[in-house]
Amino acid sequence: MGRKSRFASAALEYAYESFVGDDQEQAAAFENEIANSEVGRQIYNLRTSRGLTQVELAKLVGTTASVISRLEDADYEGHSLAMLRRVAAALQQRVEIRFLPLEDASHPV
């Protein structure tokens, strides 16, 4: 029995193997992009599930809509824990940080 793929499709698995493979630097960059994208997606999903616009959330957080827009951008790399806590509080949430073991040293999770 082979190892379980972390990707939803064979095409994504192939793309990862083709462009990242065993290159640890590329793997770290890939994981960083995934993390940034996930943070932005979660903020967007929480905001829209509550029926808030970026302007409305910004007022609750005490910032501007452009800051909320940046936080929701998958390419944004400037997430600070303090700002994430402010956003979470405005959305009646809390921030949770977890450290997880690597499942496979050649393919960081």
C-alpha positions as CSV (number, residue, x, y, z in Angstrom):
1,M,0.0,0.0,0.0
2,G,1.5,3.4,-1.1
3,R,1.6,6.5,1.0
4,K,-1.6,8.6,1.1
5,S,-1.4,11.7,-1.1
6,R,-1.9,15.0,0.6
7,F,-3.4,16.4,-2.6
8,A,-7.0,16.3,-3.8
9,S,-6.1,15.2,-7.3
10,A,-3.4,13.3,-9.2
11,A,-2.8,16.5,-11.2
12,L,-1.9,18.5,-8.1
13,E,0.4,15.7,-6.9
14,Y,2.1,15.6,-10.3
15,A,2.5,19.4,-10.3
16,Y,4.1,19.3,-6.8
17,E,6.5,16.5,-7.7
18,S,7.4,18.3,-11.0
19,F,8.0,21.8,-9.6
20,V,9.0,21.1,-6.0
21,G,10.1,17.4,-5.8
22,D,12.8,17.0,-3.1
23,D,14.0,20.6,-3.1
24,Q,13.6,21.6,0.5
25,E,13.8,25.3,-0.3
26,Q,11.0,25.0,-2.9
27,A,9.0,22.9,-0.4
28,A,9.4,25.6,2.3
29,A,8.3,28.3,-0.1
30,F,5.3,26.2,-1.2
31,E,4.2,25.7,2.4
32,N,4.6,29.4,3.1
33,E,2.3,30.2,0.2
34,I,-0.3,27.6,1.4
35,A,-0.2,29.1,4.9
36,N,-0.7,32.7,3.6
37,S,-3.5,31.6,1.4
38,E,-5.2,29.7,4.2
39,V,-5.1,32.7,6.6
40,G,-6.6,34.9,3.9
41,R,-9.3,32.4,3.1
42,Q,-10.3,31.9,6.7
43,I,-10.7,35.7,7.3
44,Y,-12.7,36.0,4.1
45,N,-15.0,33.1,5.0
46,L,-15.6,34.3,8.5
47,R,-16.3,37.9,7.4
48,T,-18.7,36.8,4.6
49,S,-20.5,34.2,6.7
50,R,-21.4,37.0,9.1
51,G,-22.6,39.2,6.2
52,L,-19.9,41.8,6.8
53,T,-18.3,44.0,4.1
54,Q,-14.6,44.7,4.4
55,V,-15.5,48.3,5.5
56,E,-17.8,47.0,8.2
57,L,-15.1,44.5,9.5
58,A,-12.5,47.2,9.3
59,K,-14.6,49.5,11.6
60,L,-15.0,46.6,14.1
61,V,-11.3,46.0,14.1
62,G,-10.3,49.6,14.2
63,T,-8.5,49.7,10.8
64,T,-9.2,50.4,7.2
65,A,-10.9,48.4,4.5
66,S,-7.6,48.3,2.6
67,V,-5.9,46.5,5.5
68,I,-8.7,43.9,5.6
69,S,-8.4,43.5,1.8
70,R,-4.6,42.8,2.2
71,L,-5.3,40.3,5.0
72,E,-7.6,38.4,2.8
73,D,-5.2,38.4,-0.1
74,A,-3.6,35.0,-0.6
75,D,-0.3,36.6,-1.6
76,Y,0.0,38.8,1.5
77,E,2.9,37.8,3.8
78,G,2.5,40.4,6.6
79,H,0.1,38.7,8.9
80,S,0.9,39.6,12.5
81,L,-0.4,37.7,15.4
82,A,-1.6,40.9,17.0
83,M,-3.7,41.9,13.9
84,L,-5.1,38.3,13.6
85,R,-6.2,38.5,17.2
86,R,-7.9,41.8,16.6
87,V,-9.8,40.4,13.6
88,A,-10.7,37.3,15.5
89,A,-12.0,39.3,18.4
90,A,-14.1,41.4,16.0
91,L,-15.6,38.2,14.6
92,Q,-16.1,36.7,18.1
93,Q,-13.4,34.1,17.4
94,R,-10.0,33.2,18.9
95,V,-6.7,32.5,17.1
96,E,-5.3,29.0,17.6
97,I,-1.7,28.2,16.7
98,R,-0.5,24.6,16.5
99,F,2.8,23.0,15.8
100,L,2.5,19.8,13.9
101,P,5.1,17.1,13.2
102,L,6.3,16.7,9.6
103,E,4.7,13.5,8.2
104,D,7.5,13.0,5.7
105,A,10.8,14.9,5.8
106,S,11.0,15.0,2.0
107,H,7.4,16.4,1.7
108,P,6.7,19.0,4.4
109,V,3.1,19.3,5.5
